[in-house]
């Protein structure tokens, strides 16, 4: 990242959102798609449960690895999509799988929840065009 900062003529105190805006967005490959393989939309699950991520055309690489045609998954839980031109926030609603994981375990409170995947580049910024799964709904039982 520091090499990029120097290349942009930036000073040491640049925020990630400012850096992302100064850079071009990472292109996604034609035909690339992300999807939630499991659970199915409308499923009833018990916590903890596993969410399996699907990706076509592109590859998965850990955060920080700047390789053409790759990125990593972010799961949006019961929230709206974040900005598609800035780094994806990290919180209980925006879960990063920066290790290159292709599935993750969730432990959610009972009730209805939405899940949606958003693929991000090596700096956690969505690709252009963004790779976004359909939003699914699951009901967590006690």
N, C-alpha and C positions, 0 to 999 in steps of 0.2 A: 504494500500500500504506500510506503514512503516514497518508493520510486515514482509512483504515479503522482504523488503530491509534488515532488520536485519537478516532474515533467510539466505539470500545470503551472509551475511558478508560484505555488501556494506557500504560505507560511505555516509554521508548526501548529497553529491553533485553528485548524479548519474542521468544522463539524462534518460528520458523515452525510447529513442531508445536503449541505452545501457542496461537498465533494461530488455526490451523485448528480446534482444539477449541473455541475461543471463538466461532467463526463457525458459521453454518449451512452445511451442504454445498450446493454448487451443484446445482440440480436438472437431471437429464437430461430430454430431451424424450421423450414417449411414442413408442414404436416405434423409438427410436434403437438402432443396433447398430454395433459395430466388428468388422472381420474382417481376416485376412491374405489378400490376394488372391494373392500369389505370394511365395515358392515354395509349392507344394502340400504338404500333409501327407505325410510319407514320402519327399520328394524327396531326391535326391543332388545336391549342388552343389559347386562349387569356389570357394574364397575368392579374391578378394572376390566377393560376390554381392549382388544387390539384393532388398530386402524391400519389397513394395508394400502399402500400408495402404488399407483400405476403410472407409467411414463412410456410414451412411444417416441421414436425417432431420436431423441436426445439421451444423454447419459447422466448419471448421478456422480458428483464429485463433492468432497468435503468443502465447506466454506474456506475461502482463502486460496483455493486452487483455481487459477485463471486459465481454463482450458476451453477452447472453442467447442460449442455444442454440449456443454455440461452446466450443471447447477445443482441446487439441493432443494428439498421440500420444506415448506412452511405450512402448518395447519392452522386455519382460522376457525376458532371455536366460539360459536354463539356471538359472533360479531360481524360487522360489515368489513368489506375489503379495505385495506389501508391504501394510502397513496400508491399509485403504480409507477411513480417516478422517483421515489425516495426509498432508502432502506426500510425493510419491513420491521416494525417495532417488535420487541420481545416482551411478552407478558403471558399471563394465563390464557389470554384470548388469541395470542399470536405465538404459536409454539414453533421454534426453530429446530430443524433436524440437520444441523450443520455438520454432523459427522458423516453425512452421506447415507443416513438410514433410509430404508424403503418401507418401514412400518414403525409404529409407535404405540405404546400403551397409554390409555387415558383413564383417569379415575375422576369421573364427574359425579356431581350431586344428582340425586333422583330428579327426573323431569325431562322435558323436551329440550334438545340441544341441536344446533346446526353445526355441520362440519363442511369445510371447503379447503381444497389445496391451492396454494399459490407457490409457483416455482420461482426461485430466486437465483441470481448469479453469485459469483464468489464474494461479492460485497453485500449480499442479502437484498439486492435491488431486483425487482421483477424484470423479466426480459421484455423485448420489444419485437413483436407483439407479446403481451403478457400471457403466460400459461396458467390458466385458472380452471379448476374443475367445476362441475356442476355442484351446487350446494345440496347437501343431503340433510335429512332430519332423522335423528335417532331418539328413542325414548329410553332413558335409564331407569331401571326399576331397583328397588331396595333388595 
